[in-house]
Amino acid sequence: MKAISVHQPFASLIASGEKTIETRKWRTSYLGELLIVSTQRKCELYPDLPVGTALCIVDLIGCRKMEKQDEEWACCQYYKGAYAWILTDVRRVAPFPVRGKQGFYEVELPNFL
């Protein structure tokens, strides 16, 4: 399955359904299922959040330039050159460890999912 690594606390915000727009400095033409993986970097403000772990599967349904009104759903401030990746249909998964990479990468889902 196609996966992407997201820093905490943003990965957990996506998994909870609070963050429905992921922002990146690059555009994607990929649309479809996407595994959200938390990066290995611990979050100083929330040190108990899982790191290096698959958290959920979402549907990536669109990619466009970020707009100022996206801030609430992106859980971050507007920044120049950002693209808004529109995420829907969050499905939590039983967490499992994943060694992340930059950009998209493939992850084999375990049998217990």
C-alpha atoms as an extended CHARMM CRD file, in Angstrom:
* protein
*
       113  EXT
         1         1  MET       CA              0.0000000000        0.0000000000        0.0000000000  PROA      1               0.0000000000
         2         2  LYS       CA              1.1740000000        3.5210000000       -0.7140000000  PROA      2               0.0000000000
         3         3  ALA       CA              2.2530000000        5.3040000000        2.4890000000  PROA      3               0.0000000000
         4         4  ILE       CA              3.4870000000        8.6800000000        3.6550000000  PROA      4               0.0000000000
         5         5  SER       CA              5.2110000000        9.7220000000        6.8770000000  PROA      5               0.0000000000
         6         6  VAL       CA              3.7780000000       12.6070000000        8.8900000000  PROA      6               0.0000000000
         7         7  HSD       CA              5.3140000000       14.2770000000       11.9620000000  PROA      7               0.0000000000
         8         8  GLN       CA              3.5200000000       14.1360000000       15.3010000000  PROA      8               0.0000000000
         9         9  PRO       CA              1.1370000000       15.5280000000       16.4620000000  PROA      9               0.0000000000
        10        10  PHE       CA             -0.1640000000       15.8570000000       12.9020000000  PROA      10              0.0000000000
        11        11  ALA       CA             -0.2100000000       12.1030000000       12.2060000000  PROA      11              0.0000000000
        12        12  SER       CA             -2.4310000000       11.5280000000       15.2400000000  PROA      12              0.0000000000
        13        13  LEU       CA             -4.6440000000       14.4710000000       14.2720000000  PROA      13              0.0000000000
        14        14  ILE       CA             -5.1940000000       12.8340000000       10.8690000000  PROA      14              0.0000000000
        15        15  ALA       CA             -5.9710000000        9.4910000000       12.5470000000  PROA      15              0.0000000000
        16        16  SER       CA             -8.5390000000       11.1770000000       14.8230000000  PROA      16              0.0000000000
        17        17  GLY       CA            -10.2530000000       12.8790000000       11.8690000000  PROA      17              0.0000000000
        18        18  GLU       CA             -9.4540000000       16.3950000000       13.1310000000  PROA      18              0.0000000000
        19        19  LYS       CA             -6.9260000000       17.1140000000       10.3700000000  PROA      19              0.0000000000
        20        20  THR       CA             -8.5200000000       16.5970000000        6.9580000000  PROA      20              0.0000000000
        21        21  ILE       CA             -5.9510000000       18.5440000000        4.9400000000  PROA      21              0.0000000000
        22        22  GLU       CA             -2.2860000000       17.5470000000        4.8470000000  PROA      22              0.0000000000
        23        23  THR       CA              0.0170000000       20.2370000000        3.4920000000  PROA      23              0.0000000000
        24        24  ARG       CA              3.1380000000       19.6600000000        1.4770000000  PROA      24              0.0000000000
        25        25  LYS       CA              5.4080000000       21.8050000000       -0.6550000000  PROA      25              0.0000000000
        26        26  TRP       CA              4.8660000000       19.4310000000       -3.5480000000  PROA      26              0.0000000000
        27        27  ARG       CA              1.8720000000       18.5450000000       -5.6500000000  PROA      27              0.0000000000
        28        28  THR       CA              0.7220000000       14.9840000000       -6.2120000000  PROA      28              0.0000000000
        29        29  SER       CA             -1.3970000000       13.4820000000       -8.9370000000  PROA      29              0.0000000000
        30        30  TYR       CA             -1.8720000000       10.3180000000       -6.8830000000  PROA      30              0.0000000000
        31        31  LEU       CA             -5.4110000000        9.7740000000       -5.6210000000  PROA      31              0.0000000000
        32        32  GLY       CA             -6.5280000000        6.7730000000       -3.6030000000  PROA      32              0.0000000000
        33        33  GLU       CA             -5.8220000000        4.9370000000       -0.3740000000  PROA      33              0.0000000000
        34        34  LEU       CA             -2.8920000000        6.1740000000        1.6670000000  PROA      34              0.0000000000
        35        35  LEU       CA             -1.3770000000        4.7390000000        4.8390000000  PROA      35              0.0000000000
        36        36  ILE       CA             -0.5030000000        7.4390000000        7.3830000000  PROA      36              0.0000000000
        37        37  VAL       CA              2.6990000000        6.6510000000        9.3000000000  PROA      37              0.0000000000
        38        38  SER       CA              4.0800000000        8.7320000000       12.1670000000  PROA      38              0.0000000000
        39        39  THR       CA              7.7300000000        9.6600000000       11.7520000000  PROA      39              0.0000000000
        40        40  GLN       CA             10.4380000000        8.4940000000       14.1680000000  PROA      40              0.0000000000
        41        41  ARG       CA             10.8040000000       11.9840000000       15.6400000000  PROA      41              0.0000000000
        42        42  LYS       CA              9.2250000000       12.3810000000       19.0990000000  PROA      42              0.0000000000
        43        43  CYS       CA              7.0330000000       15.4060000000       19.6570000000  PROA      43              0.0000000000
        44        44  GLU       CA              8.3150000000       17.4400000000       22.6110000000  PROA      44              0.0000000000
        45        45  LEU       CA              4.8380000000       18.7720000000       23.4490000000  PROA      45              0.0000000000
        46        46  TYR       CA              3.2010000000       15.3270000000       23.2640000000  PROA      46              0.0000000000
        47        47  PRO       CA              5.9320000000       12.7760000000       24.0510000000  PROA      47              0.0000000000
        48        48  ASP       CA              3.4590000000        9.8840000000       24.4820000000  PROA      48              0.0000000000
        49        49  LEU       CA              2.2460000000        9.9580000000       20.8740000000  PROA      49              0.0000000000
        50        50  PRO       CA              3.3610000000        6.9380000000       18.8420000000  PROA      50              0.0000000000
        51        51  VAL       CA              6.3700000000        7.2880000000       16.5470000000  PROA      51              0.0000000000
        52        52  GLY       CA              7.5070000000        5.0780000000       13.6740000000  PROA      52              0.0000000000
        53        53  THR       CA              4.0280000000        3.5810000000       13.5400000000  PROA      53              0.0000000000
        54        54  ALA       CA              1.2410000000        3.1030000000       11.0010000000  PROA      54              0.0000000000
        55        55  LEU       CA             -1.8830000000        4.7760000000       12.3940000000  PROA      55              0.0000000000
        56        56  CYS       CA             -4.6180000000        4.8160000000        9.7750000000  PROA      56              0.0000000000
        57        57  ILE       CA             -5.6400000000        4.5620000000        6.1560000000  PROA      57              0.0000000000
        58        58  VAL       CA             -7.2500000000        7.5570000000        4.4620000000  PROA      58              0.0000000000
        59        59  ASP       CA             -8.5400000000        8.3240000000        1.0000000000  PROA      59              0.0000000000
        60        60  LEU       CA             -6.5650000000       11.0780000000       -0.7230000000  PROA      60              0.0000000000
        61        61  ILE       CA             -9.2330000000       12.6250000000       -2.9670000000  PROA      61              0.0000000000
        62        62  GLY       CA             -7.6200000000       15.8240000000       -4.1940000000  PROA      62              0.0000000000
        63        63  CYS       CA             -4.6200000000       18.1090000000       -4.2990000000  PROA      63              0.0000000000
        64        64  ARG       CA             -4.7410000000       21.8810000000       -4.8520000000  PROA      64              0.0000000000
        65        65  LYS       CA             -2.9870000000       25.0650000000       -3.7580000000  PROA      65              0.0000000000
        66        66  MET       CA             -3.5010000000       25.7450000000       -0.0540000000  PROA      66              0.0000000000
        67        67  GLU       CA             -5.7450000000       28.6970000000        0.7520000000  PROA      67              0.0000000000
        68        68  LYS       CA             -5.9450000000       30.8180000000        3.9110000000  PROA      68              0.0000000000
        69        69  GLN       CA             -9.3350000000       29.2690000000        4.8090000000  PROA      69              0.0000000000
        70        70  ASP       CA             -7.7150000000       25.7830000000        4.9050000000  PROA      70              0.0000000000
        71        71  GLU       CA             -5.8510000000       26.5920000000        8.1380000000  PROA      71              0.0000000000
        72        72  GLU       CA             -8.4720000000       25.1040000000       10.4730000000  PROA      72              0.0000000000
        73        73  TRP       CA             -8.6230000000       21.7630000000        8.6170000000  PROA      73              0.0000000000
        74        74  ALA       CA             -4.8600000000       21.6450000000        8.0230000000  PROA      74              0.0000000000
        75        75  CYS       CA             -4.1130000000       22.3820000000       11.7070000000  PROA      75              0.0000000000
        76        76  CYS       CA             -1.4180000000       24.8120000000       10.5940000000  PROA      76              0.0000000000
        77        77  GLN       CA             -1.0560000000       28.3360000000        9.2850000000  PROA      77              0.0000000000
        78        78  TYR       CA             -1.1330000000       29.1100000000        5.5880000000  PROA      78              0.0000000000
        79        79  TYR       CA              2.3170000000       29.1920000000        4.0330000000  PROA      79              0.0000000000
        80        80  LYS       CA              3.4190000000       30.2310000000        0.5760000000  PROA      80              0.0000000000
        81        81  GLY       CA              3.8860000000       27.4060000000       -1.9150000000  PROA      81              0.0000000000
        82        82  ALA       CA              1.8400000000       24.8830000000        0.0910000000  PROA      82              0.0000000000
        83        83  TYR       CA             -0.4370000000       22.3190000000       -1.5050000000  PROA      83              0.0000000000
        84        84  ALA       CA             -3.5320000000       21.0560000000        0.2930000000  PROA      84              0.0000000000
        85        85  TRP       CA             -4.0120000000       17.3110000000        0.0990000000  PROA      85              0.0000000000
        86        86  ILE       CA             -7.6630000000       16.5480000000        0.8180000000  PROA      86              0.0000000000
        87        87  LEU       CA             -8.1290000000       13.4930000000        3.0720000000  PROA      87              0.0000000000
        88        88  THR       CA            -11.3980000000       11.6420000000        3.7420000000  PROA      88              0.0000000000
        89        89  ASP       CA            -12.7180000000        8.3560000000        5.1240000000  PROA      89              0.0000000000
        90        90  VAL       CA            -10.2290000000        7.7980000000        7.9710000000  PROA      90              0.0000000000
        91        91  ARG       CA             -9.9110000000        4.1300000000        8.9690000000  PROA      91              0.0000000000
        92        92  ARG       CA             -7.7830000000        3.4530000000       12.0240000000  PROA      92              0.0000000000
        93        93  VAL       CA             -5.5670000000        0.3910000000       11.8670000000  PROA      93              0.0000000000
        94        94  ALA       CA             -4.0550000000       -1.7150000000       14.6100000000  PROA      94              0.0000000000
        95        95  PRO       CA             -0.7370000000        0.1470000000       15.0100000000  PROA      95              0.0000000000
        96        96  PHE       CA              2.3400000000       -1.5830000000       13.6380000000  PROA      96              0.0000000000
        97        97  PRO       CA              5.9320000000       -0.3790000000       13.2290000000  PROA      97              0.0000000000
        98        98  VAL       CA              6.9940000000        1.0970000000        9.8960000000  PROA      98              0.0000000000
        99        99  ARG       CA             10.3700000000        2.4570000000        8.8800000000  PROA      99              0.0000000000
       100       100  GLY       CA              9.4190000000        5.6710000000        7.1040000000  PROA      100             0.0000000000
       101       101  LYS       CA             10.9130000000        7.3280000000        4.0660000000  PROA      101             0.0000000000
       102       102  GLN       CA             10.5480000000       10.6690000000        2.3660000000  PROA      102             0.0000000000
       103       103  GLY       CA              7.8050000000       11.0350000000       -0.2250000000  PROA      103             0.0000000000
       104       104  PHE       CA              5.5260000000        8.1390000000       -1.0720000000  PROA      104             0.0000000000
       105       105  TYR       CA              6.7050000000        4.6040000000       -0.3880000000  PROA      105             0.0000000000
       106       106  GLU       CA              5.2040000000        1.1240000000       -0.3480000000  PROA      106             0.0000000000
       107       107  VAL       CA              4.3130000000       -0.7280000000        2.8430000000  PROA      107             0.0000000000
       108       108  GLU       CA              3.1070000000       -4.3180000000        3.0010000000  PROA      108             0.0000000000
       109       109  LEU       CA              0.1520000000       -4.4940000000        5.3590000000  PROA      109             0.0000000000
       110       110  PRO       CA              0.3180000000       -7.1920000000        8.0380000000  PROA      110             0.0000000000
       111       111  ASN       CA             -2.2250000000      -10.0190000000        7.9340000000  PROA      111             0.0000000000
       112       112  PHE       CA             -3.9640000000       -8.9030000000       11.1280000000  PROA      112             0.0000000000
       113       113  LEU       CA             -5.4310000000       -5.7710000000        9.4960000000  PROA      113             0.0000000000
